[in-house]
Amino acid sequence: MPSELTSLLQAASSGDQPALNRVVALLYVDLRQLATRCKSHHRGNTLETTGLVHECYMRFVNSGQLQISDRSHFLNLAARIMRQLLCDYARERLADKRGGNSIHLDLHDSDAAERHEAERWLAVDQALERLAEIRPQLARVVECRFFAGLTQQETAEALDRSLRSIQRDWAEARKWLADRLKT
């Protein structure tokens, strides 16, 4: 017999909005921890954890039908959405710093640090997008491990792969990204 969460995920996958609301309520603590982890890779932002969780929820709601199989898969998808939200936020901040529709002010040290951090975040995102083009399975492992904070075993379960293949892919993906992000 499927667990309550599994049943709710199946219902949410069929477009059942109340089921999605219940899934989010059941996993809210996990989503906040996920948002905190995602934000920790993006220092210097002013986006609040609760705001990131709520924006993620809105993306789930607006995405239409979802195909989510289990808790790990749901959190992996949430991590991907949060990464996209943080990248959008970084792009907006860089546009603002380049002038946008604002009045020009002298840059302070904190502004320069925030700009550098936004640029670093977008470089990581671009490298991961490139990796997804050439080795999508490696990019999925990075999303699970780095952004969702899943263990190697949870990543294996979320991606329906063996633990050993996840370990190999994780090592290869880290090396590939490190080579591309050298400054």
RAMO-V999805 format. One record per pair of residues at least 12 apart in sequence whose C-alpha atoms are under 8 Angstrom apart, sorted by the first residue. I is the first residue (numbers start at 1). J is the second residue. D is the distance in whole Angstrom. If there is no record, write none. Layout:
i=I j=J d=D
i=I j=J d=D
This chain:
i=5 j=23 d=7
i=5 j=26 d=8
i=5 j=70 d=8
i=5 j=71 d=8
i=6 j=69 d=7
i=6 j=70 d=6
i=6 j=71 d=8
i=8 j=20 d=7
i=8 j=22 d=7
i=8 j=23 d=6
i=9 j=23 d=7
i=9 j=68 d=6
i=9 j=69 d=7
i=9 j=70 d=7
i=10 j=67 d=8
i=10 j=68 d=7
i=10 j=69 d=7
i=12 j=65 d=8
i=12 j=66 d=7
i=13 j=65 d=6
i=13 j=66 d=4
i=13 j=67 d=5
i=13 j=68 d=6
i=14 j=65 d=6
i=14 j=66 d=7
i=15 j=64 d=7
i=15 j=65 d=5
i=15 j=66 d=7
i=17 j=61 d=8
i=20 j=61 d=8
i=24 j=57 d=8
i=30 j=75 d=8
i=31 j=53 d=6
i=31 j=75 d=7
i=31 j=78 d=8
i=32 j=49 d=6
i=32 j=50 d=7
i=32 j=53 d=6
i=34 j=75 d=8
i=34 j=79 d=7
i=34 j=147 d=8
i=34 j=148 d=6
i=34 j=149 d=7
i=35 j=49 d=6
i=35 j=52 d=6
i=35 j=53 d=6
i=35 j=79 d=8
i=35 j=82 d=7
i=36 j=49 d=6
i=37 j=147 d=7
i=37 j=148 d=7
i=37 j=149 d=7
i=38 j=79 d=7
i=38 j=82 d=7
i=38 j=83 d=7
i=38 j=147 d=5
i=38 j=148 d=7
i=39 j=86 d=8
i=41 j=121 d=8
i=42 j=86 d=8
i=42 j=117 d=7
i=42 j=118 d=8
i=42 j=121 d=6
i=43 j=117 d=7
i=44 j=113 d=8
i=44 j=114 d=5
i=44 j=117 d=7
i=45 j=114 d=7
i=52 j=82 d=7
i=52 j=85 d=8
i=53 j=82 d=8
i=55 j=85 d=8
i=56 j=78 d=7
i=56 j=81 d=6
i=56 j=82 d=6
i=56 j=85 d=8
i=59 j=81 d=7
i=70 j=158 d=8
i=72 j=150 d=8
i=72 j=154 d=7
i=72 j=155 d=7
i=72 j=157 d=7
i=72 j=158 d=5
i=73 j=158 d=5
i=73 j=159 d=8
i=75 j=148 d=6
i=76 j=143 d=7
i=76 j=144 d=6
i=76 j=148 d=6
i=76 j=158 d=8
i=78 j=148 d=8
i=79 j=143 d=7
i=79 j=144 d=8
i=79 j=147 d=6
i=79 j=148 d=5
i=80 j=143 d=7
i=80 j=147 d=7
i=80 j=148 d=8
i=83 j=147 d=7
i=87 j=121 d=7
i=87 j=122 d=6
i=87 j=125 d=7
i=90 j=118 d=5
i=90 j=119 d=8
i=90 j=121 d=7
i=90 j=122 d=7
i=91 j=118 d=7
i=91 j=122 d=8
i=93 j=115 d=8
i=93 j=118 d=7
i=94 j=115 d=6
i=94 j=118 d=7
i=94 j=119 d=8
i=97 j=115 d=7
i=123 j=181 d=7
i=124 j=177 d=8
i=124 j=181 d=7
i=127 j=177 d=7
i=127 j=180 d=7
i=127 j=181 d=8
i=128 j=177 d=7
i=137 j=169 d=8
i=138 j=169 d=6
i=138 j=170 d=7
i=138 j=172 d=8
i=138 j=173 d=6
i=139 j=173 d=7
i=140 j=159 d=8
i=141 j=155 d=7
i=141 j=166 d=7
i=141 j=169 d=7
i=141 j=170 d=6
i=141 j=173 d=8
i=142 j=170 d=7
i=142 j=173 d=7
i=142 j=174 d=8
i=152 j=166 d=7
i=152 j=167 d=7
